Amino acid sequence: MKNYITRLRTNSRPWQICFWWVFRLLMVYALVKGFLKVPFDITDPLQVGANLAGMFAWEIFQAMPEKSFFRHIPSYVQVASVVGLFLASFGGKFMNFYYDIAWWDSALHLIGGASGVFIGYELVCAMQKRDKKPSTVPLILLASIGFSFLVSTAWELFEFTFDQIACMGGGMGDAQHWSFELAKGTAKEATLINPIYPDRWAIMDTMGDIVLNTIGATLAYVALKIFPYKHKGKCDLNKLYSQQSAQEKETVKK
């Protein structure tokens, strides 16, 4: 345990820890309020609680064996993920911004698609650090944008599954925003793509999310292609591990 605490302090900065806990405490507040809400809706604390648990991902990764590439993910990745989870859960669900602010959901999906590429990029870099082997930038970018699409699809599947379970339990989960009647008269009524017919509102909302995820992922892909950090200049992992590999070969020859 002592080594684990030391590792957390060494691999993160004090301001990052404070930053995480400000958002976590606000999420705890939202979680408690969700249980006290009248009438009670189990979907509120469930969604907030799940996203609150996600805010501890980096600390969980640091408890894994060193051979796991998750252990090599930098702490600043959690800074970005904590903000995203907070905006989606506290802002979108608890504060009801999904229905009160027309562009809220659209902005989160656009940012989410870009964040998926960024996180995928960091995952591949973490694998490089673990294996200490170079990898071509085009391959890293392909893996990164593929990861973004995987996460975006997984999120849509999660929303679908969440609503199915909530409905089976007698509730009315609306993570997928499937009901036009719930959106009618609110800012959420307007979708990215005009549904033409109200019966197509739900599918248009989902497809709009997918389009925004794709746009965000594409923009992030282009940005990383122009500036592939950790693979350029003094911080070039490929150059570092190529040199190490060459030195190891020379040592073996001797």
C-alpha positions in Angstrom: 0.0 0.0 0.0 2.9 2.4 0.8 4.4 1.8 -2.6 1.0 2.4 -4.2 0.5 5.7 -2.4 4.1 6.8 -3.3 3.4 5.9 -7.0 0.3 8.0 -7.0 2.1 11.0 -5.6 5.1 10.5 -7.9 3.1 10.1 -11.1 0.6 12.9 -10.6 0.8 16.6 -9.5 -0.8 18.1 -6.4 -3.1 20.4 -8.5 -4.3 17.4 -10.4 -5.4 15.6 -7.3 -7.2 18.7 -6.0 -8.8 19.1 -9.4 -10.1 15.5 -9.4 -11.5 15.8 -5.9 -13.4 19.0 -6.6 -15.4 17.3 -9.3 -15.7 14.1 -7.4 -17.2 15.8 -4.4 -19.7 17.6 -6.6 -20.6 14.2 -8.0 -21.1 12.8 -4.5 -23.5 15.7 -3.8 -25.4 14.8 -7.0 -25.5 11.1 -6.1 -26.9 11.9 -2.6 -29.5 14.3 -4.1 -30.5 11.6 -6.6 -31.4 9.2 -3.8 -33.4 11.9 -2.0 -35.3 13.0 -5.1 -39.1 12.8 -5.0 -40.4 11.0 -6.9 -37.4 8.7 -6.7 -35.9 7.6 -10.0 -33.2 5.0 -9.8 -31.7 6.0 -13.1 -30.4 9.3 -11.5 -28.1 7.8 -8.9 -27.2 4.9 -11.2 -25.9 7.1 -13.9 -24.2 9.6 -11.6 -22.7 6.7 -9.5 -21.3 4.9 -12.6 -19.6 8.1 -13.9 -18.3 8.8 -10.4 -16.6 5.4 -10.3 -15.1 6.2 -13.8 -13.4 9.2 -12.2 -11.1 6.9 -10.3 -9.8 5.0 -13.4 -6.3 6.3 -13.2 -5.9 5.3 -9.5 -7.2 1.8 -10.3 -4.7 1.6 -13.2 -1.8 2.4 -10.9 -2.7 -0.6 -8.7 -2.2 -2.9 -11.7 1.1 -4.8 -12.3 3.8 -2.9 -14.1 3.5 -5.3 -17.1 0.0 -3.9 -17.7 0.1 -1.0 -20.2 -2.7 0.7 -18.2 -0.1 1.4 -15.5 1.8 3.6 -18.0 -1.1 5.9 -18.8 -0.2 9.5 -17.7 -2.3 11.2 -15.0 -3.3 14.1 -17.3 -5.5 11.7 -19.2 -7.7 11.5 -16.1 -7.9 15.3 -16.0 -9.7 15.2 -19.4 -11.8 12.2 -18.6 -13.0 13.7 -15.3 -14.2 16.8 -17.0 -16.0 14.8 -19.6 -17.7 12.6 -17.1 -18.7 15.6 -15.0 -20.2 17.5 -17.9 -22.2 14.4 -19.1 -23.4 13.3 -15.7 -23.6 16.3 -13.4 -24.4 18.8 -16.1 -26.4 16.7 -18.5 -28.3 14.4 -16.1 -28.3 16.1 -12.7 -28.7 19.7 -13.9 -30.9 18.5 -16.8 -28.8 20.4 -19.4 -29.6 17.8 -22.0 -33.1 19.1 -22.2 -32.5 22.8 -21.1 -29.6 23.6 -23.4 -30.1 22.6 -27.1 -26.4 22.3 -27.9 -25.3 20.5 -24.7 -25.6 16.9 -25.9 -24.2 17.8 -29.4 -21.1 19.5 -27.9 -20.4 16.6 -25.6 -20.5 14.1 -28.5 -18.3 16.3 -30.7 -15.7 16.6 -27.8 -16.2 12.9 -26.9 -15.3 11.8 -30.5 -12.1 13.9 -30.3 -11.3 12.7 -26.7 -11.6 9.1 -27.8 -8.8 9.6 -30.4 -6.7 11.4 -27.8 -7.2 8.6 -25.2 -6.5 5.9 -27.9 -3.3 7.7 -28.8 -2.2 7.7 -25.1 -3.1 4.0 -24.8 -0.8 3.1 -27.7 1.9 5.3 -26.2 1.5 3.4 -22.9 2.0 0.1 -24.8 5.2 1.5 -26.3 6.5 2.5 -22.9 5.7 -0.9 -21.5 7.3 -2.8 -24.4 9.9 -0.2 -25.1 9.5 -0.7 -28.8 8.9 1.8 -31.6 5.7 2.0 -33.6 4.9 3.9 -36.8 2.8 7.0 -36.4 0.3 6.1 -39.1 -0.4 2.8 -37.3 -0.8 4.7 -34.0 -3.3 7.1 -35.5 -5.2 4.3 -37.1 -5.5 2.6 -33.8 -6.5 5.8 -32.1 -9.4 6.7 -34.4 -10.5 3.0 -34.3 -10.5 3.2 -30.5 -12.6 6.4 -30.7 -15.2 4.7 -32.8 -15.2 1.7 -30.5 -15.9 3.9 -27.5 -18.6 5.9 -29.3 -20.4 2.7 -30.3 -20.0 1.2 -26.8 -21.5 4.3 -25.4 -24.6 4.1 -27.6 -24.9 0.4 -26.7 -24.6 1.3 -23.0 -27.4 3.9 -23.3 -29.6 1.4 -25.1 -29.0 -1.3 -22.5 -29.5 1.1 -19.6 -32.9 2.2 -20.9 -33.9 -1.4 -21.6 -33.1 -2.5 -18.0 -34.8 0.7 -16.6 -38.0 0.0 -18.5 -38.0 -3.7 -17.5 -37.8 -2.5 -13.9 -40.9 -0.3 -14.3 -38.9 2.9 -14.7 -38.3 5.1 -17.7 -34.6 5.4 -18.5 -33.9 8.1 -21.1 -30.1 7.8 -21.6 -30.7 7.2 -25.3 -33.2 10.1 -25.6 -35.7 7.7 -27.3 -38.9 9.6 -26.5 -40.1 12.6 -28.6 -42.8 13.2 -26.0 -40.2 13.8 -23.3 -38.3 16.2 -25.5 -41.4 18.0 -26.8 -41.5 21.6 -25.7 -37.9 21.5 -24.5 -34.6 22.7 -26.1 -33.8 19.0 -26.9 -36.7 18.9 -29.4 -34.3 20.2 -32.0 -31.9 17.5 -33.3 -28.8 17.8 -35.5 -30.7 16.2 -38.4 -34.3 17.3 -39.0 -36.4 14.2 -38.3 -39.2 15.4 -40.7 -41.6 13.0 -38.9 -41.9 12.9 -35.1 -41.8 9.1 -35.2 -38.2 9.3 -36.6 -37.0 11.7 -33.8 -35.3 9.1 -31.7 -33.3 7.6 -34.6 -32.3 11.1 -35.8 -31.0 12.0 -32.4 -28.9 8.8 -32.3 -27.6 9.3 -35.8 -26.8 12.9 -35.0 -24.7 11.7 -32.1 -22.8 9.3 -34.4 -22.2 12.1 -37.0 -20.9 14.4 -34.3 -18.6 11.7 -32.8 -17.2 11.1 -36.3 -16.6 14.8 -36.9 -14.8 15.2 -33.5 -12.7 12.0 -34.1 -11.7 13.2 -37.6 -10.7 16.6 -36.4 -8.6 15.1 -33.6 -7.0 12.6 -36.1 -6.0 15.5 -38.4 -4.6 17.5 -35.4 -2.5 14.5 -34.3 -1.3 13.9 -37.8 0.0 17.4 -37.9 1.4 17.4 -34.4 2.1 13.8 -33.3 3.4 14.7 -29.8 5.5 12.0 -28.1 6.7 11.1 -31.6 8.4 14.4 -32.5 11.5 16.2 -31.3 13.1 15.4 -28.0 10.1 13.5 -26.8 10.1 11.1 -29.7 9.4 7.6 -28.2 10.3 5.9 -31.5 13.7 7.5 -31.6 14.3 6.7 -27.9 13.4 3.0 -28.2 15.1 2.6 -31.5 18.4 3.8 -29.9 17.9 1.5 -26.9 17.3 -1.4 -29.3 20.4 -0.6 -31.2 22.5 -0.3 -28.0 21.1 -3.7 -26.8 22.1 -5.3 -30.1 25.6 -3.9 -29.8 25.9 -5.2 -26.2 24.9 -8.7 -27.4 27.5 -8.6 -30.2 30.2 -7.7 -27.7 
